[in-house]
Amino acid sequence: MKKDILIIGGGAAGIMAAITAADEANVLLVERDVRLGGILNICIHDGFGLYFFKEELTGPEFADRLLKKLEKQNIEILLETTVIKIKKTEKGFKAVLTNEDGLKEVDTKAIILTSGSYERTAGAIRLPGKRLKGITTAGTAQRYLNQDGYLVGKNIFILGSGDIGLIMARRMSLEGAKVHGVAEINSNPSGLERNIVQCLNDFNIPLFLSHTVTNVEGTNKVKRITISEVDKNFKPISGTEKYFNVDCLLLSVGLIPETNLIKNLNYQINPVTNSASVNQNYETSIPGLFVAGNSLHIHDLVDYVVLEAQKAANCCLNYLKEICQVKNEKQIITQENLSYTIPDKIDFNNILEPIEIYFRTKIKVEKAKIIVKQNNKIIKTFQRRYLKPAEMNKIKLLKNDFISTDYLEIILEELV
């Protein structure tokens, strides 16, 4: 089978990438689940679509809007199909797929990876105590409840204040469970402010900042957990223990971009996001390999995911037209108060449209100035208010903002 573009992952990013590329390329969209939509299918709460569709939708409604656009395109879609291997070739890539019909090989000129992310588990965070029934991730509990109709516990405690955990605190409460609290090891919540208010405050669920779980007790199933306050080095402080009798511990301790499929291609890695390093066209260090959505970095809003995938698909089409072939890439260097930027490098030979740079801060700032420097000269500044590590922000640069093809430096300056 020969294709122009292979899109791996049929969530919001994959669907939008397919819609965008379909008019100008022969596209194959591969999804390992039984249907398209990804995480949107189990996110039955509202809050989606405010930026992209200009109205508030639930996850399934957002997915349905995208799927109706997809149905109008002539795109080959393979469901319940897993990509098991990708190899770089002289003319592009060779991918091996597997499904109930057996193995298939696909020769493609380019790949857009939109495989999403996966949750950190108890083992990944070295959760103290026994490994018992009743310890599960918030996303798994969300799938059981919203898709299958099963409640994973009646007395719940949640470790981590990620958005999925906050939303599940509300959801479990609405279904009759008692949520005893949420513990967050950091001094600031990991989720959006609106979710703190709507999911915890409105339901009188306590949030324990600078706390973590230090013990899990029970025989076959969770019966009691212990949380303790932590110091600035995240070490438990003796004498601060609190005990909760629960039958379920939900983990909402972060998401990791799913990039295992392309690890063998030896692409350049962004050490902060643990995903690929990309330029403003969402192209990796491997020519023809593009990454978008949560497989690139973790997003707050699905609206940003689809906009990112749309741009990645357009840039992939430019690659097929041999517009973005010769590169002149320079790094974006961030100062100490910024966690990372996406993109993390600029290809000065291929600036085709305004560059949107997404970033996260390491600290909470009420009023700030974002300074962009090149050749030790300030080329642009931006004023921002209420920046938080949990919320992604962005700035926009135009081609004529640059004064050279040297690297960029981005600085966060706190204002008083």
Secondary structure as a PSIPRED ss2 file (coil, helix, strand):
# PSIPRED VFORMAT (PSIPRED V4.0)

   1 M C   1.000  0.000  0.000
   2 K E   0.000  0.000  1.000
   3 K E   0.000  0.000  1.000
   4 D E   0.000  0.000  1.000
   5 I E   0.000  0.000  1.000
   6 L E   0.000  0.000  1.000
   7 I E   0.000  0.000  1.000
   8 I E   0.000  0.000  1.000
   9 G C   1.000  0.000  0.000
  10 G C   1.000  0.000  0.000
  11 G C   1.000  0.000  0.000
  12 A H   0.000  1.000  0.000
  13 A H   0.000  1.000  0.000
  14 G H   0.000  1.000  0.000
  15 I H   0.000  1.000  0.000
  16 M H   0.000  1.000  0.000
  17 A H   0.000  1.000  0.000
  18 A H   0.000  1.000  0.000
  19 I H   0.000  1.000  0.000
  20 T H   0.000  1.000  0.000
  21 A H   0.000  1.000  0.000
  22 A C   1.000  0.000  0.000
  23 D C   1.000  0.000  0.000
  24 E C   1.000  0.000  0.000
  25 A C   1.000  0.000  0.000
  26 N C   1.000  0.000  0.000
  27 V E   0.000  0.000  1.000
  28 L E   0.000  0.000  1.000
  29 L E   0.000  0.000  1.000
  30 V E   0.000  0.000  1.000
  31 E C   1.000  0.000  0.000
  32 R C   1.000  0.000  0.000
  33 D C   1.000  0.000  0.000
  34 V C   1.000  0.000  0.000
  35 R C   1.000  0.000  0.000
  36 L C   1.000  0.000  0.000
  37 G C   1.000  0.000  0.000
  38 G H   0.000  1.000  0.000
  39 I H   0.000  1.000  0.000
  40 L H   0.000  1.000  0.000
  41 N H   0.000  1.000  0.000
  42 I H   0.000  1.000  0.000
  43 C C   1.000  0.000  0.000
  44 I C   1.000  0.000  0.000
  45 H C   1.000  0.000  0.000
  46 D C   1.000  0.000  0.000
  47 G C   1.000  0.000  0.000
  48 F E   0.000  0.000  1.000
  49 G C   1.000  0.000  0.000
  50 L C   1.000  0.000  0.000
  51 Y C   1.000  0.000  0.000
  52 F C   1.000  0.000  0.000
  53 F C   1.000  0.000  0.000
  54 K C   1.000  0.000  0.000
  55 E C   1.000  0.000  0.000
  56 E C   1.000  0.000  0.000
  57 L E   0.000  0.000  1.000
  58 T C   1.000  0.000  0.000
  59 G H   0.000  1.000  0.000
  60 P H   0.000  1.000  0.000
  61 E H   0.000  1.000  0.000
  62 F H   0.000  1.000  0.000
  63 A H   0.000  1.000  0.000
  64 D H   0.000  1.000  0.000
  65 R H   0.000  1.000  0.000
  66 L H   0.000  1.000  0.000
  67 L H   0.000  1.000  0.000
  68 K H   0.000  1.000  0.000
  69 K H   0.000  1.000  0.000
  70 L H   0.000  1.000  0.000
  71 E H   0.000  1.000  0.000
  72 K C   1.000  0.000  0.000
  73 Q C   1.000  0.000  0.000
  74 N C   1.000  0.000  0.000
  75 I C   1.000  0.000  0.000
  76 E E   0.000  0.000  1.000
  77 I E   0.000  0.000  1.000
  78 L E   0.000  0.000  1.000
  79 L C   1.000  0.000  0.000
  80 E C   1.000  0.000  0.000
  81 T C   1.000  0.000  0.000
  82 T E   0.000  0.000  1.000
  83 V E   0.000  0.000  1.000
  84 I E   0.000  0.000  1.000
  85 K E   0.000  0.000  1.000
  86 I E   0.000  0.000  1.000
  87 K E   0.000  0.000  1.000
  88 K E   0.000  0.000  1.000
  89 T E   0.000  0.000  1.000
  90 E C   1.000  0.000  0.000
  91 K C   1.000  0.000  0.000
  92 G E   0.000  0.000  1.000
  93 F E   0.000  0.000  1.000
  94 K E   0.000  0.000  1.000
  95 A E   0.000  0.000  1.000
  96 V E   0.000  0.000  1.000
  97 L E   0.000  0.000  1.000
  98 T E   0.000  0.000  1.000
  99 N E   0.000  0.000  1.000
 100 E C   1.000  0.000  0.000
 101 D C   1.000  0.000  0.000
 102 G E   0.000  0.000  1.000
 103 L E   0.000  0.000  1.000
 104 K E   0.000  0.000  1.000
 105 E E   0.000  0.000  1.000
 106 V E   0.000  0.000  1.000
 107 D E   0.000  0.000  1.000
 108 T E   0.000  0.000  1.000
 109 K E   0.000  0.000  1.000
 110 A E   0.000  0.000  1.000
 111 I E   0.000  0.000  1.000
 112 I E   0.000  0.000  1.000
 113 L E   0.000  0.000  1.000
 114 T C   1.000  0.000  0.000
 115 S C   1.000  0.000  0.000
 116 G C   1.000  0.000  0.000
 117 S E   0.000  0.000  1.000
 118 Y E   0.000  0.000  1.000
 119 E E   0.000  0.000  1.000
 120 R C   1.000  0.000  0.000
 121 T C   1.000  0.000  0.000
 122 A C   1.000  0.000  0.000
 123 G C   1.000  0.000  0.000
 124 A C   1.000  0.000  0.000
 125 I C   1.000  0.000  0.000
 126 R C   1.000  0.000  0.000
 127 L C   1.000  0.000  0.000
 128 P C   1.000  0.000  0.000
 129 G C   1.000  0.000  0.000
 130 K C   1.000  0.000  0.000
 131 R C   1.000  0.000  0.000
 132 L C   1.000  0.000  0.000
 133 K E   0.000  0.000  1.000
 134 G C   1.000  0.000  0.000
 135 I E   0.000  0.000  1.000
 136 T E   0.000  0.000  1.000
 137 T E   0.000  0.000  1.000
 138 A H   0.000  1.000  0.000
 139 G H   0.000  1.000  0.000
 140 T H   0.000  1.000  0.000
 141 A H   0.000  1.000  0.000
 142 Q H   0.000  1.000  0.000
 143 R H   0.000  1.000  0.000
 144 Y H   0.000  1.000  0.000
 145 L H   0.000  1.000  0.000
 146 N H   0.000  1.000  0.000
 147 Q H   0.000  1.000  0.000
 148 D H   0.000  1.000  0.000
 149 G C   1.000  0.000  0.000
 150 Y C   1.000  0.000  0.000
 151 L C   1.000  0.000  0.000
 152 V C   1.000  0.000  0.000
 153 G C   1.000  0.000  0.000
 154 K C   1.000  0.000  0.000
 155 N E   0.000  0.000  1.000
 156 I E   0.000  0.000  1.000
 157 F E   0.000  0.000  1.000
 158 I E   0.000  0.000  1.000
 159 L E   0.000  0.000  1.000
 160 G C   1.000  0.000  0.000
 161 S C   1.000  0.000  0.000
 162 G C   1.000  0.000  0.000
 163 D H   0.000  1.000  0.000
 164 I H   0.000  1.000  0.000
 165 G H   0.000  1.000  0.000
 166 L H   0.000  1.000  0.000
 167 I H   0.000  1.000  0.000
 168 M H   0.000  1.000  0.000
 169 A H   0.000  1.000  0.000
 170 R H   0.000  1.000  0.000
 171 R H   0.000  1.000  0.000
 172 M H   0.000  1.000  0.000
 173 S H   0.000  1.000  0.000
 174 L H   0.000  1.000  0.000
 175 E C   1.000  0.000  0.000
 176 G C   1.000  0.000  0.000
 177 A C   1.000  0.000  0.000
 178 K E   0.000  0.000  1.000
 179 V E   0.000  0.000  1.000
 180 H E   0.000  0.000  1.000
 181 G E   0.000  0.000  1.000
 182 V E   0.000  0.000  1.000
 183 A E   0.000  0.000  1.000
 184 E E   0.000  0.000  1.000
 185 I C   1.000  0.000  0.000
 186 N C   1.000  0.000  0.000
 187 S C   1.000  0.000  0.000
 188 N C   1.000  0.000  0.000
 189 P C   1.000  0.000  0.000
 190 S C   1.000  0.000  0.000
 191 G C   1.000  0.000  0.000
 192 L C   1.000  0.000  0.000
 193 E H   0.000  1.000  0.000
 194 R H   0.000  1.000  0.000
 195 N H   0.000  1.000  0.000
 196 I H   0.000  1.000  0.000
 197 V H   0.000  1.000  0.000
 198 Q H   0.000  1.000  0.000
 199 C H   0.000  1.000  0.000
 200 L H   0.000  1.000  0.000
 201 N H   0.000  1.000  0.000
 202 D H   0.000  1.000  0.000
 203 F H   0.000  1.000  0.000
 204 N C   1.000  0.000  0.000
 205 I C   1.000  0.000  0.000
 206 P C   1.000  0.000  0.000
 207 L E   0.000  0.000  1.000
 208 F E   0.000  0.000  1.000
 209 L E   0.000  0.000  1.000
 210 S C   1.000  0.000  0.000
 211 H E   0.000  0.000  1.000
 212 T E   0.000  0.000  1.000
 213 V E   0.000  0.000  1.000
 214 T E   0.000  0.000  1.000
 215 N E   0.000  0.000  1.000
 216 V E   0.000  0.000  1.000
 217 E E   0.000  0.000  1.000
 218 G E   0.000  0.000  1.000
 219 T C   1.000  0.000  0.000
 220 N C   1.000  0.000  0.000
 221 K E   0.000  0.000  1.000
 222 V E   0.000  0.000  1.000
 223 K E   0.000  0.000  1.000
 224 R E   0.000  0.000  1.000
 225 I E   0.000  0.000  1.000
 226 T E   0.000  0.000  1.000
 227 I E   0.000  0.000  1.000
 228 S E   0.000  0.000  1.000
 229 E E   0.000  0.000  1.000
 230 V E   0.000  0.000  1.000
 231 D C   1.000  0.000  0.000
 232 K C   1.000  0.000  0.000
 233 N C   1.000  0.000  0.000
 234 F C   1.000  0.000  0.000
 235 K C   1.000  0.000  0.000
 236 P E   0.000  0.000  1.000
 237 I C   1.000  0.000  0.000
 238 S C   1.000  0.000  0.000
 239 G C   1.000  0.000  0.000
 240 T C   1.000  0.000  0.000
 241 E C   1.000  0.000  0.000
 242 K E   0.000  0.000  1.000
 243 Y E   0.000  0.000  1.000
 244 F E   0.000  0.000  1.000
 245 N E   0.000  0.000  1.000
 246 V C   1.000  0.000  0.000
 247 D C   1.000  0.000  0.000
 248 C E   0.000  0.000  1.000
 249 L E   0.000  0.000  1.000
 250 L E   0.000  0.000  1.000
 251 L E   0.000  0.000  1.000
 252 S C   1.000  0.000  0.000
 253 V C   1.000  0.000  0.000
 254 G C   1.000  0.000  0.000
 255 L E   0.000  0.000  1.000
 256 I E   0.000  0.000  1.000
 257 P E   0.000  0.000  1.000
 258 E C   1.000  0.000  0.000
 259 T C   1.000  0.000  0.000
 260 N H   0.000  1.000  0.000
 261 L H   0.000  1.000  0.000
 262 I H   0.000  1.000  0.000
 263 K H   0.000  1.000  0.000
 264 N H   0.000  1.000  0.000
 265 L H   0.000  1.000  0.000
 266 N C   1.000  0.000  0.000
 267 Y C   1.000  0.000  0.000
 268 Q C   1.000  0.000  0.000
 269 I E   0.000  0.000  1.000
 270 N E   0.000  0.000  1.000
 271 P C   1.000  0.000  0.000
 272 V C   1.000  0.000  0.000
 273 T C   1.000  0.000  0.000
 274 N C   1.000  0.000  0.000
 275 S E   0.000  0.000  1.000
 276 A E   0.000  0.000  1.000
 277 S C   1.000  0.000  0.000
 278 V C   1.000  0.000  0.000
 279 N C   1.000  0.000  0.000
 280 Q C   1.000  0.000  0.000
 281 N C   1.000  0.000  0.000
 282 Y C   1.000  0.000  0.000
 283 E E   0.000  0.000  1.000
 284 T C   1.000  0.000  0.000
 285 S C   1.000  0.000  0.000
 286 I C   1.000  0.000  0.000
 287 P C   1.000  0.000  0.000
 288 G C   1.000  0.000  0.000
 289 L E   0.000  0.000  1.000
 290 F E   0.000  0.000  1.000
 291 V E   0.000  0.000  1.000
 292 A C   1.000  0.000  0.000
 293 G H   0.000  1.000  0.000
 294 N H   0.000  1.000  0.000
 295 S H   0.000  1.000  0.000
 296 L C   1.000  0.000  0.000
 297 H C   1.000  0.000  0.000
 298 I C   1.000  0.000  0.000
 299 H C   1.000  0.000  0.000
 300 D C   1.000  0.000  0.000
 301 L C   1.000  0.000  0.000
 302 V H   0.000  1.000  0.000
 303 D H   0.000  1.000  0.000
 304 Y H   0.000  1.000  0.000
 305 V H   0.000  1.000  0.000
 306 V H   0.000  1.000  0.000
 307 L H   0.000  1.000  0.000
 308 E H   0.000  1.000  0.000
 309 A H   0.000  1.000  0.000
 310 Q H   0.000  1.000  0.000
 311 K H   0.000  1.000  0.000
 312 A H   0.000  1.000  0.000
 313 A H   0.000  1.000  0.000
 314 N H   0.000  1.000  0.000
 315 C H   0.000  1.000  0.000
 316 C H   0.000  1.000  0.000
 317 L H   0.000  1.000  0.000
 318 N H   0.000  1.000  0.000
 319 Y H   0.000  1.000  0.000
 320 L H   0.000  1.000  0.000
 321 K C   1.000  0.000  0.000
 322 E C   1.000  0.000  0.000
 323 I C   1.000  0.000  0.000
 324 C C   1.000  0.000  0.000
 325 Q C   1.000  0.000  0.000
 326 V C   1.000  0.000  0.000
 327 K C   1.000  0.000  0.000
 328 N C   1.000  0.000  0.000
 329 E E   0.000  0.000  1.000
 330 K E   0.000  0.000  1.000
 331 Q E   0.000  0.000  1.000
 332 I E   0.000  0.000  1.000
 333 I E   0.000  0.000  1.000
 334 T E   0.000  0.000  1.000
 335 Q C   1.000  0.000  0.000
 336 E C   1.000  0.000  0.000
 337 N C   1.000  0.000  0.000
 338 L E   0.000  0.000  1.000
 339 S E   0.000  0.000  1.000
 340 Y E   0.000  0.000  1.000
 341 T E   0.000  0.000  1.000
 342 I E   0.000  0.000  1.000
 343 P C   1.000  0.000  0.000
 344 D C   1.000  0.000  0.000
 345 K E   0.000  0.000  1.000
 346 I E   0.000  0.000  1.000
 347 D E   0.000  0.000  1.000
 348 F C   1.000  0.000  0.000
 349 N C   1.000  0.000  0.000
 350 N C   1.000  0.000  0.000
 351 I C   1.000  0.000  0.000
 352 L C   1.000  0.000  0.000
 353 E C   1.000  0.000  0.000
 354 P C   1.000  0.000  0.000
 355 I E   0.000  0.000  1.000
 356 E E   0.000  0.000  1.000
 357 I E   0.000  0.000  1.000
 358 Y E   0.000  0.000  1.000
 359 F E   0.000  0.000  1.000
 360 R E   0.000  0.000  1.000
 361 T E   0.000  0.000  1.000
 362 K C   1.000  0.000  0.000
 363 I C   1.000  0.000  0.000
 364 K C   1.000  0.000  0.000
 365 V E   0.000  0.000  1.000
 366 E E   0.000  0.000  1.000
 367 K E   0.000  0.000  1.000
 368 A E   0.000  0.000  1.000
 369 K E   0.000  0.000  1.000
 370 I E   0.000  0.000  1.000
 371 I E   0.000  0.000  1.000
 372 V E   0.000  0.000  1.000
 373 K E   0.000  0.000  1.000
 374 Q E   0.000  0.000  1.000
 375 N C   1.000  0.000  0.000
 376 N C   1.000  0.000  0.000
 377 K E   0.000  0.000  1.000
 378 I E   0.000  0.000  1.000
 379 I E   0.000  0.000  1.000
 380 K E   0.000  0.000  1.000
 381 T E   0.000  0.000  1.000
 382 F E   0.000  0.000  1.000
 383 Q E   0.000  0.000  1.000
 384 R E   0.000  0.000  1.000
 385 R E   0.000  0.000  1.000
 386 Y E   0.000  0.000  1.000
 387 L E   0.000  0.000  1.000
 388 K C   1.000  0.000  0.000
 389 P C   1.000  0.000  0.000
 390 A C   1.000  0.000  0.000
 391 E C   1.000  0.000  0.000
 392 M C   1.000  0.000  0.000
 393 N E   0.000  0.000  1.000
 394 K E   0.000  0.000  1.000
 395 I E   0.000  0.000  1.000
 396 K E   0.000  0.000  1.000
 397 L E   0.000  0.000  1.000
 398 L C   1.000  0.000  0.000
 399 K H   0.000  1.000  0.000
 400 N H   0.000  1.000  0.000
 401 D H   0.000  1.000  0.000
 402 F C   1.000  0.000  0.000
 403 I C   1.000  0.000  0.000
 404 S C   1.000  0.000  0.000
 405 T C   1.000  0.000  0.000
 406 D C   1.000  0.000  0.000
 407 Y C   1.000  0.000  0.000
 408 L E   0.000  0.000  1.000
 409 E E   0.000  0.000  1.000
 410 I E   0.000  0.000  1.000
 411 I E   0.000  0.000  1.000
 412 L E   0.000  0.000  1.000
 413 E E   0.000  0.000  1.000
 414 E E   0.000  0.000  1.000
 415 L C   1.000  0.000  0.000
 416 V C   1.000  0.000  0.000
